[in-house]
Amino acid sequence: MKWLVLLGLVAFTECIVKIPVRRVKTMRKTLRGKNMLNNVLKEHAYRLSQISFRGSNLTIHPLRNIRDIFYVGNITIGTPPQEFQVIFDTGSSDLWVPSDYCNSSACSTHVRFRHRQSSTFRPTNKTFRIIYGSGRMKGVVAHDTVRIGDLVSIDQPFGLSVAEYGFRDRSFDGVLGLNYPNKSCSRAIPIFDKLKNEGAISEPVFAFYLSKDEQEGSVVMFGGVDHRYYKGELNWIPLIQAGDWTLHVDRITMKREVIACSNGCTALVDTGASHIQGPGRLVDNIQKLIGAKRCGFKHYVSCSVVNTLPSIIFTISGINYPVPARAYILKDSLGYCHTAFKEKRVTTSTESWVLGDVFLRLYFSVFDRGNDRIGLAPAV
């Protein structure tokens, strides 16, 4: 997930986070794919009493599923507003978009912020640097009005990239980080925290519903939880420690056999990661158990065996969260089937995993900053 820090200019704060790097395509048949989700939502009209956090002013913001690689939504920055397409990412904490000073080839393919056209723009001299799994950027901190749907943050600090590397072919302009403030590379207050502190969000929570096969239908919601996007009850899981969306995992099993996490481990719940990532040795073991053969950077199986492969079960706080083969086996643009398990780039002294979009398409996720916990329930 993370790369080694590169030595930067003296004025730059160095920071490493992650971003999804490969194209994947799931094969699952879903309610959304059958146009059933819209019918469910119409049959169950919105009522405040249906929100898990009663009394909340709920803001639901649409996201688009870009080929199951990442999920993006539109925000605006400046006065008059300029629109950008960003990844809503729980694995990082900084908001940034390209600047009109950026001459990198990656910036030329994305929307750049025209600071001279904004009457509310306020510059600073603070600079920073971030290294992602798919590239890197360096930028300067600025302030301006940022809007996420009906949510407005005035004089919000954000990053303007002055150089980008590796993002040229990515279908997003920037990143909106939703992790804790201590994870900020720019040391600026994240937009969620500023909105929360100013009372724009009545409850300090946000949640994700990530669609499966359809481009439309995904949402991120702020200030409350709409129960229509999940089935049953939310299972609340405490964070290992406040300051990061990381959970304790009891074990990872297949056919009742423990295949990883035998003594417990950690897992970051990350909306900015496409795959399920883990230690190389354990990921390789999973590939062997399901008969996957490496070719290049991926492990492939015959598409004809997908229905015969077992589920891989993550047990978290005593609750089983199965990931069936139809979720962890993906089909590429040529019709070949490969696995959604990926080796983490950085090893740690303890066993740690990343539960990315492959997992989160199955489970509706609630990020509760007020109680330092995550809620999970089967997605509709």
HELIX and SHEET records of a PDB file:
HELIX    1   1 MET A   36  GLU A   43  1                                   8    
HELIX    2   2 LEU A   48  GLN A   50  5                                   3    
HELIX    3   3 SER A  105  SER A  108  1                                   4    
HELIX    4   4 HIS A  115  GLN A  117  5                                   3    
HELIX    5   5 PRO A  181  LYS A  183  5                                   3    
HELIX    6   6 ILE A  191  ASN A  197  1                                   7    
HELIX    7   7 HIS A  227  TYR A  229  5                                   3    
HELIX    8   8 GLY A  280  LEU A  289  1                                  10    
HELIX    9   9 CYS A  303  THR A  308  5                                   6    
HELIX   10  10 ALA A  325  TYR A  328  1                                   4    
HELIX   11  11 ASP A  357  LEU A  360  1                                   4    
SHEET    1   A10 PHE A  12  THR A  13  0                                        
SHEET    2   A10 ARG A 122  TYR A 132  1                                        
SHEET    3   A10 GLY A 135  ILE A 148 -1                                        
SHEET    4   A10 PHE A  70  ILE A  77 -1                                        
SHEET    5   A10 THR A  59  ILE A  66 -1                                        
SHEET    6   A10 SER A 218  PHE A 222 -1                                        
SHEET    7   A10 VAL A 205  TYR A 209 -1                                        
SHEET    8   A10 TYR A 363  ASP A 368 -1                                        
SHEET    9   A10 ARG A 373  PRO A 378 -1                                        
SHEET   10   A10 ASN A 235  PRO A 238 -1                                        
SHEET    1   B 7 PHE A  12  THR A  13  0                                        
SHEET    2   B 7 ARG A 122  TYR A 132  1                                        
SHEET    3   B 7 GLY A 135  ILE A 148 -1                                        
SHEET    4   B 7 LEU A 151  TYR A 165 -1                                        
SHEET    5   B 7 LEU A  95  PRO A  98  1                                        
SHEET    6   B 7 GLY A 174  GLY A 177 -1                                        
SHEET    7   B 7 GLN A  82  ASP A  89  1                                        
SHEET    1   C 5 THR A 246  VAL A 249  0                                        
SHEET    2   C 5 CYS A 265  VAL A 269 -1                                        
SHEET    3   C 5 SER A 352  LEU A 355  1                                        
SHEET    4   C 5 ILE A 276  GLY A 278 -1                                        
SHEET    5   C 5 PHE A 341  GLU A 343  1                                        
SHEET    1   D 4 GLU A 257  ALA A 260  0                                        
SHEET    2   D 4 ARG A 251  MET A 254 -1                                        
SHEET    3   D 4 ILE A 312  ILE A 316 -1                                        
SHEET    4   D 4 ILE A 319  VAL A 323 -1                                        
SHEET    1   E 4 LYS A 293  CYS A 295  0                                        
SHEET    2   E 4 LYS A 298  VAL A 301 -1                                        
SHEET    3   E 4 CYS A 337  THR A 339 -1                                        
SHEET    4   E 4 ILE A 329  LYS A 331 -1                                        
END                                                                             
